[in-house]
Amino acid sequence: MPLAYRLRFLRNSGPKNSVYLESPQDVENYTDIFDQLRDTALDPSESRTRIARISKELVE
C-alpha cells in the first residue's frame, strides 16, 4: 500500500506557523514530493564524500 494511503494527515511547518493537511490529495502531493527528493538524494557515503571534497576545495 502506498505511503499516501497509510498517512492520515501531515504537518507542514514553517518559521512562523504550521498547517495540518488532511485531504488525501494533499497528503498524496506531499508524499510525491518527498519521494522525488529521496530518489534524487545522495546516499550517506556519497554525501560524506561530496562534503569532504567541497570542504577541501574551500580550504585550498
Secondary structure, DSSP 8 states (H G I E B T S, - for coil): --HHHH---EEEE-SS-EEEE-SHHHHHHHHHHHHHHHHHS--HHHHHHHHHHHHHHHH-
